[in-house]
Structure formats: structure tokens, C-alpha cells
Amino acid sequence: MGAIIGRYANRIAKGSFKLNDKIIKIDKNENNNHLHGGNNGFHKKNWELVDYDSQNQKFLELSLFSEDLDSGYPGNLNCNVKYSLNDSDEFKIEFFANSDKDTIFNPTSHSYFNLNPSNNSILNHTLKINSNNYIPINNDFLPVGEIERITNSPFDFTNPRKIGEQINYDNQQLKIAKGYDHCYVLEKEKEIAAEISEKISGRKLTISTNQPGIQLYTGNHLSGKFNQNQGLCLETQHYPDSPNNTNFPSTALKAKRNFIRKQLIFSKNKT
């Protein structure tokens, strides 16, 4: 099912942000920056079982309590994650959370996919992303603060094409990330965020979400048990470093307000 990332998926510059006119300091666990919730992020914690479908094995719900100032984040935060599977092969991941103080919150599911496990590369997978814009990054993998059109660039997946088709193009953004590790700005009117398929296996995966962005990561830095490009991630989330970019959608979670995020993964065996 993949790791649960929180409190904040992706990066926050210099491990700090302003909230209610106050500077908040959080863990710096990637050089001078904050990544995936810090040194003790959600993916390193033990979650408690809340409920599960013992008869049909079609849902599982987990909970986590993150105390005030956990990794520096304000607020006692209660978070639940529910995984469910229906008869139409829709696998749904839902996040629910609330805090007793104003805070920021941007969780995601960091799942790796390879639709043909007999092939050690995802570069022959076909990908479509319903996005016309992406967020360029600097050498620290942080947003440069702009949103850029993808037309006629290696980042254009508006029409389905193989991931490896342009991954080695002479493009500065691809060189920085050693492939794709970028957030796409999703088109709000599109129900489907992304689709991946693999011709030999005949497998297809469709992802829907109510979040504004999706991070494409092509496993550029995998090593050890798994090789480079052996899996890819499509992480539905807000944009990286949103708290420090006022032109990005807000990730603020007001005290005693409920947070609900739905990430729907729909798979079919045939393309």
C-alpha cells in the first residue's frame, strides 16, 4: 500500500514557514530543508488499527496521534487513513484529520508502481497526466516559485506516451532530478488525474484525486534492493513548499476544522 507521508509530503525550504504571522521552525532532514515530515515523519511511526472488514477483507482503517510540536509542527493532530476495495476493483485511500491548533497538513501515499514486475524498468510504461503545467525546481528540489507550461517540452504527458521517451533529453530540469521528480498542476475539471499502462502485462492504473497536484517520481535514486527506474510514484498532494509560496494553494488546517482528502486508485487488468 506504500508509505503514509506526513505531516507534510514533499519539501519545505529551510525547515521554516510563517503561520498566523509567526515563524514556525521544523526539522531539517535533507540538508538545510524539510522533507516528508522530518526525522520522525508518519512513515516512521506505528499506526493503530481502528477497524477492518474481517469477513470480506475490503477495508482497513488506521489512526495516528501526532502531538503538538511533533517535528516542530503546531497542534495535537489526530489522523485516520482508510483503505477500501470495492467490487469494481476501485482501491480508495482516504485521509481524515483535525488539530486543536492552526497548523499545516499535506499528507500523501508514497506508493511505488511497476505494472510488469518481470521488467526491471518502468521506462516502457505509458503515462498520461491531465495537466498543462508543472512546477520547476532548483538544485535543492525546491520550487523556483513559478508555474510553467509543459507544451512542447519533455514534461508534456497530456497525450499518452512512454515515460522513457524523453527522459534523457538535454533539459536542465531533467538533469537536476536525474529524470522526473516534479509536481504537476492538475486540471480541476478533469475527473482523472493520471493513467499508466504497460503493454506486455496488459495492466492499467487510473488515479483520481481531489488534490491540486500530483508528484511524478521515476525512481531516479533507487538503489540496493531496487534499481534506478524500477518503480514510479504518482503522489497526489499540494505543491511542494506551499507555505512559503503565497501563489500556491494553501495547506493551512484551521483548528477544529476537519480535513478530508480522497485519493482513488482504479485498476483494470486490460488496457
C-alpha positions in Angstrom: 0.0 0.0 0.0 3.0 2.3 0.3 4.3 4.6 3.0 2.0 7.2 4.5 3.7 10.5 4.4 3.0 13.4 6.8 2.6 15.8 8.2 3.9 17.5 5.0 4.6 15.5 1.9 7.5 16.8 -0.3 9.8 19.7 0.8 9.7 22.9 2.9 12.5 25.3 2.3 15.0 25.9 5.2 12.7 24.0 7.6 10.5 27.0 8.3 7.3 28.7 7.3 5.1 31.5 8.5 1.7 30.7 10.0 -0.6 33.4 11.5 2.3 35.9 11.3 4.6 33.6 13.4 7.7 31.8 12.1 7.5 28.1 12.7 10.7 26.0 12.8 10.5 22.3 11.8 13.0 19.5 11.3 15.8 19.9 8.7 16.3 16.3 7.5 17.5 16.9 3.9 20.5 19.2 4.0 19.0 22.6 5.1 15.4 21.7 4.2 12.5 19.6 5.4 11.4 16.5 3.6 8.3 14.2 4.1 7.5 15.2 7.6 11.0 15.3 9.1 13.2 12.8 11.0 10.1 11.2 12.6 7.6 11.5 9.8 4.4 9.5 9.6 6.1 6.8 7.6 8.3 6.1 10.7 5.5 5.8 13.2 3.4 2.9 14.4 -0.2 3.3 13.4 -3.1 1.8 15.4 -5.7 -0.4 13.9 -9.2 1.2 14.2 -11.4 -1.1 12.2 -11.2 -3.7 9.4 -13.6 -5.9 7.4 -12.8 -9.3 8.9 -15.3 -11.1 6.7 -14.7 -9.7 3.2 -11.3 -8.1 3.8 -12.4 -5.0 1.8 -11.4 -2.1 4.1 -8.9 -1.2 6.8 -8.7 1.9 8.9 -5.6 3.1 10.8 -5.1 6.0 13.2 -2.2 8.1 14.5 -1.9 10.8 17.1 0.8 13.4 16.4 1.4 15.5 19.4 1.9 19.3 19.5 5.4 20.2 18.2 6.0 16.8 16.6 8.9 17.5 14.3 8.1 21.2 15.1 4.5 21.3 13.8 2.0 23.1 15.9 -1.1 21.3 17.2 -2.2 18.0 18.6 -3.2 16.3 15.4 -5.5 13.2 15.0 -5.2 11.5 11.7 -7.0 8.5 10.2 -6.3 6.7 7.0 -8.9 4.3 5.4 -8.1 1.8 2.7 -11.0 0.2 0.9 -11.6 -2.0 -2.1 -14.9 -2.4 -3.9 -16.3 -4.9 -6.4 -15.3 -2.7 -9.3 -11.6 -3.0 -8.4 -11.5 0.6 -7.1 -8.9 0.9 -4.4 -9.6 4.0 -2.4 -7.3 5.8 0.1 -8.9 8.5 2.3 -7.3 10.8 4.8 -9.1 12.4 7.8 -7.6 14.7 10.3 -8.2 17.5 12.8 -6.0 19.6 15.0 -6.5 21.6 18.2 -4.3 24.5 16.8 -3.9 26.1 13.4 -1.3 24.1 11.5 -0.4 22.9 8.0 -1.2 19.5 6.7 -0.3 17.8 3.4 -0.2 14.0 3.6 0.1 11.5 0.7 0.5 7.9 0.0 4.1 7.2 -1.4 3.4 4.0 -3.3 5.7 2.7 -6.0 4.3 1.1 -9.1 5.6 -1.3 -11.7 2.9 -2.9 -13.8 5.2 -5.6 -15.1 7.4 -6.9 -12.3 9.3 -9.2 -14.7 10.7 -6.0 -16.2 13.2 -4.1 -14.1 12.3 -0.7 -15.6 9.2 1.5 -15.8 10.6 3.5 -18.7 8.4 1.5 -21.2 5.3 2.2 -19.2 2.8 4.6 -21.0 1.8 7.6 -19.0 -0.9 10.3 -19.3 -1.3 13.2 -16.9 -4.2 15.6 -17.1 -2.1 18.7 -16.6 -0.9 21.6 -18.7 1.6 23.0 -16.2 4.3 21.8 -13.8 6.4 23.3 -11.1 10.2 23.8 -12.0 12.7 23.1 -9.2 16.1 24.4 -8.2 19.1 22.2 -7.2 17.6 21.6 -3.8 14.5 20.2 -5.5 12.5 23.2 -4.2 10.1 25.2 -6.4 11.6 28.3 -8.0 8.2 29.9 -7.3 6.8 29.7 -10.8 4.3 27.5 -12.6 5.4 26.7 -16.2 3.6 25.4 -19.3 4.6 22.0 -20.4 3.7 22.4 -24.1 6.4 21.1 -26.4 8.6 20.0 -23.5 9.7 16.6 -22.1 7.2 17.2 -19.3 4.2 17.1 -21.6 2.2 13.9 -20.9 -1.2 15.3 -22.0 -1.2 12.6 -24.6 -0.1 9.1 -23.6 3.5 8.3 -24.3 6.3 6.2 -22.9 8.0 7.6 -19.8 11.4 6.9 -21.1 10.8 8.6 -24.5 12.2 11.9 -23.5 13.7 11.3 -20.0 17.3 11.7 -21.3 16.6 14.9 -23.3 19.1 17.8 -22.9 16.8 19.6 -20.4 18.1 21.3 -17.2 15.1 20.2 -15.1 15.7 16.6 -16.1 19.4 16.9 -15.3 18.7 18.3 -11.8 16.4 15.4 -10.9 18.2 12.8 -13.0 14.7 12.1 -14.5 11.3 13.2 -13.4 10.7 14.3 -9.8 8.3 17.2 -10.3 4.8 18.3 -9.3 2.2 18.7 -11.9 -0.7 21.2 -11.6 -3.8 19.2 -12.2 -6.7 20.4 -14.3 -9.6 20.9 -11.9 -12.3 19.9 -14.4 -10.7 16.5 -15.1 -12.0 13.6 -13.1 -8.9 11.5 -13.8 -5.5 12.8 -12.7 -3.3 10.3 -14.4 -3.2 6.9 -16.2 -0.3 4.5 -16.5 -0.4 1.3 -18.6 2.0 -1.4 -19.6 1.5 -3.2 -23.0 3.1 -6.6 -22.3 1.2 -7.2 -19.0 -2.0 -5.5 -20.2 -2.3 -3.8 -16.9 -3.6 -0.3 -16.5 -3.9 2.0 -13.4 -6.0 5.1 -13.2 -5.6 7.7 -10.4 -8.2 10.3 -9.3 -7.9 12.8 -6.5 -9.4 16.0 -5.0 -5.9 17.5 -4.6 -4.4 20.2 -6.8 -1.2 18.4 -7.7 0.5 15.1 -8.4 4.2 14.4 -8.0 5.7 12.2 -10.7 8.9 10.4 -9.5 10.5 7.9 -11.7 12.7 6.2 -9.1 15.8 8.1 -10.2 17.6 7.5 -6.9 16.6 3.9 -6.2 19.5 1.6 -5.3 20.2 -1.5 -3.4 17.3 -3.9 -3.4 15.6 -2.0 -6.2 17.4 -0.4 -9.2 17.0 3.0 -10.7 13.7 3.4 -12.6 12.4 0.1 -11.4 9.3 1.8 -9.9 7.5 5.1 -10.3 5.4 7.2 -7.9 2.4 9.3 -8.6 1.8 11.1 -5.3 -1.4 13.2 -5.1 -0.7 16.2 -2.9 -0.5 20.0 -2.6 2.5 21.7 -4.2 5.9 21.5 -2.6 6.9 24.3 -0.3 3.4 25.8 -0.5 3.6 27.5 2.9 6.4 29.7 1.5 4.8 30.4 -1.8 1.7 32.5 -1.4 0.8 32.0 -5.1 0.3 28.2 -4.4 -2.9 26.8 -2.8 -2.8 26.9 0.9 -2.1 23.9 3.1 -3.3 25.5 6.3 -5.6 23.5 8.5 -7.6 25.6 10.9 -8.1 24.4 14.5 -11.0 22.1 15.0 -11.7 22.0 11.2 -11.9 18.6 9.6 -9.5 17.7 6.9 -10.7 15.2 4.2 -8.6 14.0 1.3 -9.6 11.3 -1.2 -7.2 9.5 -3.4 -8.8 7.0 -5.7 -6.8 4.4 -7.5 -8.8 2.4 -10.1 -7.1 -0.5 -11.8 -8.1 -2.8 -14.7 -6.4 -5.8 -15.9 -6.7 -4.9 -19.6 -5.6 -1.8 -21.4 
